[in-house]
Amino acid sequence: MTDKTPAKLADDAYEALRALNHATLAPTRGDEDWEFPGDAYSVVGNLSQAAMVLPQALEQTEALVKHLEASGNLRSDRNTLDTDLAATYDGLAEAKAAAQTLFEALNRAHSGLSPIAYKD
């Protein structure tokens, strides 16, 4: 068993993105780690990689829910399990498609940034 649960790892990913939002708050920060086109290139590339693996995490989350459903281990606090599961599966399918679209868009942005250099 790992030290970090899947829920904790997802929370860590959220916190890392939140920290990234703070670190990239203003292009005029004067921070030596956030002043060149290569910095943007690296950030976009890493975000692209994160988006690329997001569908797998969503698929594996869906697999857990389906396994629990098949084994009869789920109930709904609202007594609407079928409706709740349909919303879950629909939402996960939409999120997987959106993540794929996000990956493709970030990949295009990353490619676009590739030839861009700083000019004094």
The first five atom37 places (N, CA, C, CB, O) and aatype in JSON, in Angstrom:
{
  "aatype": [12, 16, 3, 11, 16, 14, 0, 11, 10, 0, 3, 3, 0, 18, 6, 0, 10, 1, 0, 10, 2, 8, 0, 16, 10, 0, 14, 16, 1, 7, 3, 6, 3, 17, 6, 13, 14, 7, 3, 0, 18, 15, 19, 19, 7, 2, 10, 15, 5, 0, 0, 12, 19, 10, 14, 5, 0, 10, 6, 5, 16, 6, 0, 10, 19, 11, 8, 10, 6, 0, 15, 7, 2, 10, 1, 15, 3, 1, 2, 16, 10, 3, 16, 3, 10, 0, 0, 16, 18, 3, 7, 10, 0, 6, 0, 11, 0, 0, 0, 5, 16, 10, 13, 6, 0, 10, 2, 1, 0, 8, 15, 7, 10, 15, 14, 9, 0, 18, 11, 3],
  "atom_mask": [
    [1, 1, 1, 1, 1],
    [1, 1, 1, 1, 1],
    [1, 1, 1, 1, 1],
    [1, 1, 1, 1, 1],
    [1, 1, 1, 1, 1],
    [1, 1, 1, 1, 1],
    [1, 1, 1, 1, 1],
    [1, 1, 1, 1, 1],
    [1, 1, 1, 1, 1],
    [1, 1, 1, 1, 1],
    [1, 1, 1, 1, 1],
    [1, 1, 1, 1, 1],
    [1, 1, 1, 1, 1],
    [1, 1, 1, 1, 1],
    [1, 1, 1, 1, 1],
    [1, 1, 1, 1, 1],
    [1, 1, 1, 1, 1],
    [1, 1, 1, 1, 1],
    [1, 1, 1, 1, 1],
    [1, 1, 1, 1, 1],
    [1, 1, 1, 1, 1],
    [1, 1, 1, 1, 1],
    [1, 1, 1, 1, 1],
    [1, 1, 1, 1, 1],
    [1, 1, 1, 1, 1],
    [1, 1, 1, 1, 1],
    [1, 1, 1, 1, 1],
    [1, 1, 1, 1, 1],
    [1, 1, 1, 1, 1],
    [1, 1, 1, 0, 1],
    [1, 1, 1, 1, 1],
    [1, 1, 1, 1, 1],
    [1, 1, 1, 1, 1],
    [1, 1, 1, 1, 1],
    [1, 1, 1, 1, 1],
    [1, 1, 1, 1, 1],
    [1, 1, 1, 1, 1],
    [1, 1, 1, 0, 1],
    [1, 1, 1, 1, 1],
    [1, 1, 1, 1, 1],
    [1, 1, 1, 1, 1],
    [1, 1, 1, 1, 1],
    [1, 1, 1, 1, 1],
    [1, 1, 1, 1, 1],
    [1, 1, 1, 0, 1],
    [1, 1, 1, 1, 1],
    [1, 1, 1, 1, 1],
    [1, 1, 1, 1, 1],
    [1, 1, 1, 1, 1],
    [1, 1, 1, 1, 1],
    [1, 1, 1, 1, 1],
    [1, 1, 1, 1, 1],
    [1, 1, 1, 1, 1],
    [1, 1, 1, 1, 1],
    [1, 1, 1, 1, 1],
    [1, 1, 1, 1, 1],
    [1, 1, 1, 1, 1],
    [1, 1, 1, 1, 1],
    [1, 1, 1, 1, 1],
    [1, 1, 1, 1, 1],
    [1, 1, 1, 1, 1],
    [1, 1, 1, 1, 1],
    [1, 1, 1, 1, 1],
    [1, 1, 1, 1, 1],
    [1, 1, 1, 1, 1],
    [1, 1, 1, 1, 1],
    [1, 1, 1, 1, 1],
    [1, 1, 1, 1, 1],
    [1, 1, 1, 1, 1],
    [1, 1, 1, 1, 1],
    [1, 1, 1, 1, 1],
    [1, 1, 1, 0, 1],
    [1, 1, 1, 1, 1],
    [1, 1, 1, 1, 1],
    [1, 1, 1, 1, 1],
    [1, 1, 1, 1, 1],
    [1, 1, 1, 1, 1],
    [1, 1, 1, 1, 1],
    [1, 1, 1, 1, 1],
    [1, 1, 1, 1, 1],
    [1, 1, 1, 1, 1],
    [1, 1, 1, 1, 1],
    [1, 1, 1, 1, 1],
    [1, 1, 1, 1, 1],
    [1, 1, 1, 1, 1],
    [1, 1, 1, 1, 1],
    [1, 1, 1, 1, 1],
    [1, 1, 1, 1, 1],
    [1, 1, 1, 1, 1],
    [1, 1, 1, 1, 1],
    [1, 1, 1, 0, 1],
    [1, 1, 1, 1, 1],
    [1, 1, 1, 1, 1],
    [1, 1, 1, 1, 1],
    [1, 1, 1, 1, 1],
    [1, 1, 1, 1, 1],
    [1, 1, 1, 1, 1],
    [1, 1, 1, 1, 1],
    [1, 1, 1, 1, 1],
    [1, 1, 1, 1, 1],
    [1, 1, 1, 1, 1],
    [1, 1, 1, 1, 1],
    [1, 1, 1, 1, 1],
    [1, 1, 1, 1, 1],
    [1, 1, 1, 1, 1],
    [1, 1, 1, 1, 1],
    [1, 1, 1, 1, 1],
    [1, 1, 1, 1, 1],
    [1, 1, 1, 1, 1],
    [1, 1, 1, 1, 1],
    [1, 1, 1, 1, 1],
    [1, 1, 1, 0, 1],
    [1, 1, 1, 1, 1],
    [1, 1, 1, 1, 1],
    [1, 1, 1, 1, 1],
    [1, 1, 1, 1, 1],
    [1, 1, 1, 1, 1],
    [1, 1, 1, 1, 1],
    [1, 1, 1, 1, 1],
    [1, 1, 1, 1, 1]
  ],
  "atom_positions": [
    [[0.84, -1.18, 0.0], [0.0, 0.0, 0.0], [0.89, 1.25, 0.0], [-0.96, 0.0, 1.23], [1.92, 1.29, 0.67]],
    [[0.48, 2.25, -0.75], [1.27, 3.47, -0.84], [0.95, 4.41, 0.31], [1.02, 4.18, -2.17], [-0.07, 4.27, 0.99]],
    [[1.84, 5.37, 0.52], [1.62, 6.36, 1.57], [0.49, 7.31, 1.21], [2.9, 7.14, 1.82], [-0.16, 7.86, 2.1]],
    [[0.26, 7.51, -0.08], [-0.75, 8.46, -0.52], [-1.88, 7.74, -1.23], [-0.13, 9.54, -1.43], [-1.65, 6.93, -2.13]],
    [[-3.09, 8.05, -0.82], [-4.26, 7.47, -1.46], [-4.53, 8.18, -2.78], [-5.5, 7.57, -0.53], [-4.0, 9.27, -3.01]],
    [[-5.33, 7.58, -3.66], [-5.69, 8.29, -4.89], [-6.33, 9.65, -4.61], [-6.63, 7.43, -5.71], [-6.07, 10.62, -5.32]],
    [[-7.17, 9.73, -3.59], [-7.8, 11.01, -3.27], [-6.76, 12.05, -2.84], [-8.85, 10.83, -2.15], [-6.86, 13.22, -3.21]],
    [[-5.76, 11.63, -2.08], [-4.7, 12.55, -1.65], [-3.86, 12.98, -2.84], [-3.82, 11.88, -0.58], [-3.47, 14.15, -2.93]],
    [[-3.57, 12.07, -3.74], [-2.79, 12.42, -4.93], [-3.56, 13.43, -5.79], [-2.45, 11.17, -5.75], [-2.96, 14.36, -6.33]],
    [[-4.87, 13.24, -5.93], [-5.69, 14.21, -6.68], [-5.68, 15.56, -5.99], [-7.14, 13.69, -6.84], [-5.63, 16.6, -6.65]],
    [[-5.73, 15.56, -4.66], [-5.66, 16.82, -3.91], [-4.3, 17.49, -4.11], [-5.91, 16.56, -2.41], [-4.23, 18.71, -4.25]],
    [[-3.23, 16.7, -4.11], [-1.89, 17.25, -4.36], [-1.81, 17.89, -5.74], [-0.83, 16.15, -4.22], [-1.19, 18.94, -5.91]],
    [[-2.44, 17.25, -6.73], [-2.45, 17.82, -8.09], [-3.19, 19.16, -8.09], [-3.11, 16.84, -9.09], [-2.73, 20.12, -8.71]],
    [[-4.32, 19.22, -7.4], [-5.05, 20.48, -7.28], [-4.18, 21.55, -6.63], [-6.35, 20.28, -6.47], [-4.09, 22.67, -7.13]],
    [[-3.54, 21.2, -5.52], [-2.71, 22.17, -4.81], [-1.54, 22.64, -5.68], [-2.18, 21.57, -3.51], [-1.16, 23.81, -5.64]],
    [[-0.97, 21.73, -6.46], [0.13, 22.11, -7.36], [-0.35, 23.09, -8.42], [0.74, 20.86, -8.03], [0.34, 24.06, -8.74]],
    [[-1.54, 22.86, -8.96], [-2.08, 23.79, -9.96], [-2.43, 25.14, -9.33], [-3.33, 23.2, -10.63], [-2.25, 26.19, -9.94]],
    [[-2.92, 25.1, -8.12], [-3.22, 26.34, -7.4], [-1.93, 27.13, -7.17], [-3.91, 26.04, -6.04], [-1.9, 28.35, -7.36]],
    [[-0.86, 26.45, -6.77], [0.44, 27.1, -6.58], [0.97, 27.65, -7.9], [1.45, 26.12, -5.96], [1.56, 28.73, -7.94]],
    [[0.76, 26.9, -8.98], [1.16, 27.38, -10.3], [0.43, 28.67, -10.66], [0.9, 26.31, -11.37], [1.04, 29.6, -11.19]],
    [[-0.85, 28.73, -10.36], [-1.61, 29.96, -10.63], [-1.01, 31.15, -9.88], [-3.07, 29.78, -10.23], [-0.96, 32.25, -10.43]],
    [[-0.58, 30.94, -8.67], [0.06, 32.02, -7.91], [1.43, 32.37, -8.49], [0.19, 31.63, -6.43], [1.79, 33.54, -8.57]],
    [[2.18, 31.36, -8.88], [3.54, 31.58, -9.39], [3.54, 32.29, -10.73], [4.28, 30.26, -9.51], [4.52, 32.95, -11.09]],
    [[2.46, 32.17, -11.48], [2.39, 32.78, -12.81], [1.44, 33.97, -12.83], [1.94, 31.75, -13.85], [0.96, 34.37, -13.89]],
    [[1.18, 34.53, -11.68], [0.17, 35.59, -11.54], [0.41, 36.78, -12.45], [0.13, 36.06, -10.12], [-0.53, 37.28, -13.07]],
    [[1.63, 37.24, -12.53], [1.9, 38.44, -13.33], [3.17, 38.23, -14.15], [2.03, 39.69, -12.43], [4.17, 37.75, -13.62]],
    [[3.13, 38.6, -15.44], [4.32, 38.42, -16.26], [5.44, 39.39, -15.91], [3.97, 38.58, -17.71], [6.56, 39.23, -16.39]],
    [[5.17, 40.38, -15.09], [6.19, 41.37, -14.74], [6.68, 41.2, -13.31], [5.64, 42.78, -14.93], [7.13, 42.16, -12.69]],
    [[6.6, 40.0, -12.8], [7.02, 39.74, -11.41], [8.49, 40.01, -11.19], [6.7, 38.32, -11.03], [8.9, 40.31, -10.07]],
    [[9.29, 39.9, -12.24], [10.73, 40.05, -12.08], [11.39, 38.79, -11.56], [0.0, 0.0, 0.0], [12.56, 38.8, -11.19]],
    [[10.65, 37.72, -11.54], [11.17, 36.44, -11.07], [12.02, 35.82, -12.16], [10.0, 35.49, -10.65], [11.57, 35.68, -13.3]],
    [[13.24, 35.44, -11.83], [14.14, 34.87, -12.85], [13.63, 33.55, -13.4], [15.52, 34.68, -12.26], [14.11, 33.09, -14.43]],
    [[12.67, 32.92, -12.73], [12.11, 31.66, -13.22], [10.83, 31.87, -14.02], [11.85, 30.74, -12.06], [10.19, 30.89, -14.43]],
    [[10.44, 33.14, -14.25], [9.2, 33.41, -14.97], [9.34, 34.69, -15.77], [8.0, 33.5, -14.0], [8.66, 35.68, -15.53]],
    [[10.27, 34.65, -16.75], [10.49, 35.86, -17.53], [10.76, 35.62, -19.0], [11.62, 36.62, -16.95], [10.84, 36.58, -19.77]],
    [[10.91, 34.39, -19.42], [11.28, 34.1, -20.8], [10.23, 33.21, -21.48], [12.65, 33.42, -20.84], [9.48, 32.5, -20.81]],
    [[10.18, 33.25, -22.81], [9.25, 32.38, -23.53], [9.47, 30.9, -23.19], [9.4, 32.6, -25.03], [8.52, 30.11, -23.18]],
    [[10.71, 30.53, -22.92], [10.99, 29.15, -22.54], [10.3, 28.74, -21.25], [0.0, 0.0, 0.0], [9.96, 27.57, -21.06]],
    [[10.08, 29.72, -20.36], [9.35, 29.42, -19.12], [7.91, 29.06, -19.45], [9.4, 30.64, -18.15], [7.36, 28.09, -18.91]],
    [[7.29, 29.84, -20.34], [5.92, 29.54, -20.76], [5.87, 28.21, -21.5], [5.38, 30.67, -21.67], [4.95, 27.42, -21.31]],
    [[6.87, 27.95, -22.34], [6.96, 26.7, -23.09], [6.99, 25.51, -22.12], [8.22, 26.69, -23.98], [6.28, 24.52, -22.33]],
    [[7.8, 25.61, -21.08], [7.91, 24.52, -20.11], [6.6, 24.31, -19.35], [9.03, 24.8, -19.12], [6.17, 23.17, -19.15]],
    [[5.98, 25.4, -18.93], [4.72, 25.28, -18.19], [3.64, 24.65, -19.07], [4.26, 26.67, -17.68], [2.95, 23.73, -18.64]],
    [[3.5, 25.15, -20.29], [2.48, 24.61, -21.19], [2.76, 23.14, -21.5], [2.41, 25.43, -22.49], [1.84, 22.33, -21.56]],
    [[4.02, 22.8, -21.7], [4.38, 21.41, -21.96], [4.02, 20.5, -20.8], [0.0, 0.0, 0.0], [3.49, 19.4, -21.0]],
    [[4.3, 20.95, -19.59], [3.97, 20.14, -18.41], [2.46, 20.04, -18.21], [4.63, 20.73, -17.17], [1.96, 18.99, -17.82]],
    [[1.74, 21.13, -18.46], [0.28, 21.08, -18.37], [-0.29, 20.14, -19.43], [-0.33, 22.49, -18.52], [-1.27, 19.43, -19.19]],
    [[0.32, 20.14, -20.61], [-0.1, 19.23, -21.67], [0.07, 17.78, -21.21], [0.71, 19.48, -22.95], [-0.82, 16.95, -21.44]],
    [[1.18, 17.48, -20.58], [1.42, 16.13, -20.07], [0.39, 15.75, -19.01], [2.85, 16.02, -19.5], [-0.09, 14.61, -18.97]],
    [[0.05, 16.7, -18.15], [-0.96, 16.43, -17.12], [-2.31, 16.13, -17.76], [-1.08, 17.63, -16.14], [-3.01, 15.2, -17.36]],
    [[-2.67, 16.93, -18.76], [-3.94, 16.71, -19.44], [-3.95, 15.37, -20.17], [-4.22, 17.85, -20.43], [-4.99, 14.72, -20.27]],
    [[-2.8, 14.97, -20.69], [-2.7, 13.72, -21.43], [-3.03, 12.51, -20.55], [-1.29, 13.57, -22.02], [-3.64, 11.55, -21.03]],
    [[-2.64, 12.54, -19.29], [-2.86, 11.39, -18.41], [-4.17, 11.47, -17.63], [-1.71, 11.25, -17.45], [-4.56, 10.51, -16.98]],
    [[-4.83, 12.61, -17.68], [-6.08, 12.78, -16.94], [-7.16, 11.78, -17.38], [-6.59, 14.19, -17.11], [-7.85, 11.24, -16.52]],
    [[-7.36, 11.53, -18.68], [-8.38, 10.55, -19.05], [-8.16, 9.17, -18.42], [-8.42, 10.4, -20.56], [-9.13, 8.5, -18.05]],
    [[-6.92, 8.74, -18.28], [-6.65, 7.45, -17.65], [-7.11, 7.45, -16.2], [-5.16, 7.1, -17.73], [-7.72, 6.48, -15.74]],
    [[-6.83, 8.51, -15.47], [-7.26, 8.59, -14.07], [-8.79, 8.56, -13.99], [-6.72, 9.87, -13.4], [-9.35, 7.93, -13.09]],
    [[-9.45, 9.23, -14.92], [-10.91, 9.23, -14.94], [-11.46, 7.85, -15.3], [-11.43, 10.28, -15.93], [-12.43, 7.4, -14.7]],
    [[-10.84, 7.18, -16.26], [-11.25, 5.83, -16.64], [-11.09, 4.86, -15.46], [-10.44, 5.33, -17.84], [-11.96, 4.01, -15.23]],
    [[-10.0, 4.99, -14.74], [-9.76, 4.09, -13.61], [-10.7, 4.39, -12.45], [-8.31, 4.19, -13.14], [-11.08, 3.49, -11.7]],
    [[-11.09, 5.65, -12.3], [-12.09, 6.01, -11.3], [-13.44, 5.41, -11.68], [-12.2, 7.55, -11.15], [-14.15, 4.85, -10.84]],
    [[-13.78, 5.53, -12.96], [-15.02, 4.94, -13.46], [-15.01, 3.42, -13.26], [-15.23, 5.28, -14.95], [-16.03, 2.83, -12.9]],
    [[-13.88, 2.79, -13.5], [-13.77, 1.34, -13.33], [-14.05, 0.93, -11.89], [-12.38, 0.86, -13.75], [-14.69, -0.1, -11.65]],
    [[-13.58, 1.72, -10.93], [-13.86, 1.41, -9.52], [-15.36, 1.47, -9.26], [-13.12, 2.39, -8.59], [-15.93, 0.56, -8.64]],
    [[-16.01, 2.53, -9.72], [-17.45, 2.68, -9.49], [-18.21, 1.53, -10.16], [-17.96, 4.04, -10.01], [-19.14, 0.98, -9.57]],
    [[-17.83, 1.18, -11.39], [-18.5, 0.07, -12.09], [-18.29, -1.25, -11.36], [-17.98, -0.03, -13.53], [-19.2, -2.08, -11.29]],
    [[-17.09, -1.46, -10.84], [-16.82, -2.68, -10.07], [-17.72, -2.73, -8.83], [-15.33, -2.74, -9.66], [-18.31, -3.77, -8.52]],
    [[-17.81, -1.62, -8.12], [-18.65, -1.57, -6.93], [-20.12, -1.75, -7.28], [-18.45, -0.25, -6.18], [-20.88, -2.38, -6.54]],
    [[-20.52, -1.19, -8.42], [-21.91, -1.35, -8.89], [-22.19, -2.82, -9.2], [-22.18, -0.48, -10.13], [-23.2, -3.38, -8.77]],
    [[-21.29, -3.45, -9.95], [-21.48, -4.85, -10.36], [-21.51, -5.79, -9.16], [-20.37, -5.27, -11.31], [-22.19, -6.82, -9.19]],
    [[-20.77, -5.45, -8.12], [-20.73, -6.32, -6.94], [-21.86, -6.01, -5.95], [-19.39, -6.19, -6.24], [-21.95, -6.63, -4.89]],
    [[-22.71, -5.04, -6.31], [-23.86, -4.72, -5.45], [-23.5, -3.95, -4.2], [0.0, 0.0, 0.0], [-24.24, -3.98, -3.22]],
    [[-22.37, -3.25, -4.22], [-21.91, -2.55, -3.03], [-22.19, -1.05, -3.04], [-20.45, -2.77, -2.86], [-21.54, -0.29, -2.32]],
    [[-23.14, -0.61, -3.85], [-23.46, 0.82, -3.89], [-24.91, 1.06, -3.48], [-23.19, 1.39, -5.29], [-25.78, 0.23, -3.72]],
    [[-25.14, 2.2, -2.88], [-26.49, 2.67, -2.59], [-26.46, 4.18, -2.69], [-26.99, 2.2, -1.16], [-25.39, 4.79, -2.65]],
    [[-27.61, 4.78, -2.83], [-27.71, 6.23, -2.91], [-28.44, 6.75, -1.68], [-28.44, 6.67, -4.21], [-29.46, 6.2, -1.28]],
    [[-27.91, 7.81, -1.1], [-28.58, 8.43, 0.05], [-29.93, 9.01, -0.35], [-27.7, 9.54, 0.64], [-30.78, 9.25, 0.51]],
    [[-30.14, 9.22, -1.64], [-31.41, 9.77, -2.14], [-32.33, 8.69, -2.7], [-31.13, 10.83, -3.21], [-33.41, 9.0, -3.2]],
    [[-31.9, 7.44, -2.63], [-32.66, 6.33, -3.21], [-32.86, 6.5, -4.71], [-34.01, 6.19, -2.52], [-33.9, 6.13, -5.26]],
    [[-31.85, 7.06, -5.37], [-31.9, 7.27, -6.82], [-30.59, 6.77, -7.44], [-32.13, 8.78, -7.17], [-29.96, 7.47, -8.22]],
    [[-30.2, 5.56, -7.08], [-28.9, 5.05, -7.5], [-28.74, 5.03, -9.02], [-28.69, 3.65, -6.95], [-27.71, 5.45, -9.54]],
    [[-29.75, 4.56, -9.73], [-29.63, 4.49, -11.19], [-29.4, 5.88, -11.79], [-30.88, 3.86, -11.81], [-28.56, 6.04, -12.67]],
    [[-30.14, 6.86, -11.32], [-29.98, 8.23, -11.81], [-28.62, 8.79, -11.42], [-31.1, 9.13, -11.25], [-27.97, 9.45, -12.23]],
    [[-28.21, 8.53, -10.2], [-26.92, 9.04, -9.73], [-25.76, 8.4, -10.51], [-26.75, 8.76, -8.23], [-24.79, 9.08, -10.85]],
    [[-25.87, 7.1, -10.78], [-24.82, 6.43, -11.55], [-24.8, 6.94, -12.99], [-25.02, 4.92, -11.53], [-23.72, 7.12, -13.57]],
    [[-25.97, 7.15, -13.57], [-26.01, 7.68, -14.94], [-25.34, 9.05, -15.0], [-27.47, 7.78, -15.44], [-24.59, 9.34, -15.93]],
    [[-25.62, 9.9, -14.01], [-24.98, 11.22, -13.96], [-23.47, 11.08, -13.78], [-25.57, 12.07, -12.82], [-22.7, 11.83, -14.38]],
    [[-23.06, 10.13, -12.97], [-21.62, 9.89, -12.75], [-20.95, 9.46, -14.04], [-21.41, 8.83, -11.66], [-19.94, 10.04, -14.44]],
    [[-21.5, 8.46, -14.7], [-20.9, 7.94, -15.93], [-20.92, 8.97, -17.05], [-21.62, 6.67, -16.37], [-19.96, 9.11, -17.8]],
    [[-22.04, 9.7, -17.17], [-22.11, 10.76, -18.19], [-21.08, 11.85, -17.92], [-23.53, 11.37, -18.24], [-20.4, 12.31, -18.83]],
    [[-20.98, 12.26, -16.66], [-20.02, 13.3, -16.3], [-18.59, 12.86, -16.54], [0.0, 0.0, 0.0], [-17.77, 13.65, -17.02]],
    [[-18.28, 11.62, -16.2], [-16.92, 11.12, -16.42], [-16.61, 11.02, -17.91], [-16.74, 9.75, -15.75], [-15.49, 11.33, -18.33]],
    [[-17.58, 10.58, -18.71], [-17.36, 10.5, -20.16], [-17.11, 11.89, -20.74], [-18.57, 9.84, -20.86], [-16.22, 12.08, -21.57]],
    [[-17.9, 12.85, -20.3], [-17.72, 14.23, -20.76], [-16.37, 14.78, -20.32], [-18.85, 15.13, -20.24], [-15.69, 15.47, -21.08]],
    [[-15.98, 14.48, -19.09], [-14.69, 14.96, -18.57], [-13.53, 14.33, -19.34], [-14.56, 14.63, -17.08], [-12.54, 15.02, -19.62]],
    [[-13.63, 13.05, -19.69], [-12.57, 12.41, -20.47], [-12.43, 13.06, -21.84], [-12.85, 10.9, -20.64], [-11.32, 13.31, -22.3]],
    [[-13.56, 13.35, -22.48], [-13.52, 14.01, -23.79], [-12.94, 15.42, -23.66], [-14.93, 14.06, -24.42], [-12.15, 15.85, -24.5]],
    [[-13.34, 16.13, -22.62], [-12.82, 17.49, -22.4], [-11.33, 17.46, -22.12], [-13.57, 18.17, -21.24], [-10.59, 18.33, -22.58]],
    [[-10.87, 16.47, -21.37], [-9.44, 16.36, -21.07], [-8.66, 16.08, -22.35], [-9.19, 15.24, -20.04], [-7.56, 16.62, -22.53]],
    [[-9.2, 15.26, -23.22], [-8.54, 14.99, -24.5], [-8.47, 16.27, -25.34], [-9.29, 13.88, -25.28], [-7.44, 16.55, -25.96]],
    [[-9.56, 17.03, -25.36], [-9.57, 18.31, -26.08], [-8.56, 19.27, -25.47], [-10.98, 18.93, -26.07], [-7.85, 19.97, -26.19]],
    [[-8.5, 19.31, -24.15], [-7.53, 20.16, -23.46], [-6.11, 19.76, -23.82], [-7.73, 20.09, -21.94], [-5.28, 20.62, -24.12]],
    [[-5.83, 18.47, -23.81], [-4.5, 17.99, -24.18], [-4.14, 18.44, -25.59], [-4.43, 16.46, -24.08], [-3.04, 18.94, -25.82]],
    [[-5.05, 18.26, -26.52], [-4.77, 18.63, -27.91], [-4.52, 20.13, -28.05], [-5.95, 18.22, -28.81], [-3.61, 20.54, -28.77]],
    [[-5.31, 20.95, -27.35], [-5.12, 22.4, -27.41], [-3.79, 22.81, -26.79], [-6.28, 23.11, -26.7], [-3.08, 23.64, -27.34]],
    [[-3.47, 22.23, -25.64], [-2.19, 22.55, -25.0], [-1.01, 22.08, -25.84], [-2.12, 21.91, -23.61], [0.02, 22.74, -25.9]],
    [[-1.17, 20.96, -26.5], [-0.11, 20.45, -27.36], [0.12, 21.42, -28.53], [-0.47, 19.05, -27.88], [1.27, 21.66, -28.92]],
    [[-0.97, 21.96, -29.1], [-0.82, 22.97, -30.16], [-0.13, 24.22, -29.63], [-2.19, 23.33, -30.76], [0.75, 24.77, -30.29]],
    [[-0.52, 24.66, -28.45], [0.11, 25.85, -27.85], [1.59, 25.59, -27.58], [-0.59, 26.24, -26.54], [2.43, 26.46, -27.81]],
    [[1.9, 24.4, -27.11], [3.29, 24.03, -26.83], [4.11, 24.06, -28.11], [3.36, 22.63, -26.17], [5.23, 24.57, -28.14]],
    [[3.55, 23.5, -29.17], [4.24, 23.52, -30.47], [4.4, 24.95, -30.97], [3.47, 22.69, -31.5], [5.43, 25.3, -31.55]],
    [[3.39, 25.77, -30.75], [3.47, 27.17, -31.17], [4.54, 27.94, -30.42], [0.0, 0.0, 0.0], [5.2, 28.8, -31.0]],
    [[4.72, 27.63, -29.16], [5.74, 28.31, -28.36], [7.16, 27.85, -28.69], [5.47, 28.09, -26.89], [8.12, 28.56, -28.4]],
    [[7.28, 26.69, -29.28], [8.59, 26.09, -29.51], [9.59, 27.0, -30.21], [8.42, 24.85, -30.32], [10.73, 27.08, -29.75]],
    [[9.24, 27.7, -31.29], [10.23, 28.53, -31.97], [10.35, 29.95, -31.42], [9.91, 28.6, -33.43], [11.17, 30.74, -31.9]],
    [[9.55, 30.27, -30.43], [9.53, 31.65, -29.93], [10.66, 31.87, -28.93], [8.16, 31.98, -29.28], [10.85, 31.07, -28.01]],
    [[11.41, 32.96, -29.13], [12.56, 33.27, -28.27], [12.44, 34.69, -27.73], [13.9, 33.1, -29.04], [11.69, 35.51, -28.26]],
    [[13.19, 34.96, -26.69], [13.24, 36.28, -26.08], [14.08, 37.22, -26.94], [13.83, 36.2, -24.64], [15.11, 36.83, -27.49]],
    [[13.62, 38.44, -27.05], [14.35, 39.46, -27.82], [14.66, 40.62, -26.89], [13.52, 39.94, -29.07], [13.76, 41.19, -26.27]],
    [[15.95, 40.97, -26.78], [16.36, 42.11, -25.94], [15.95, 43.42, -26.55], [17.87, 42.11, -25.71], [16.21, 44.48, -25.98]]
  ]
}
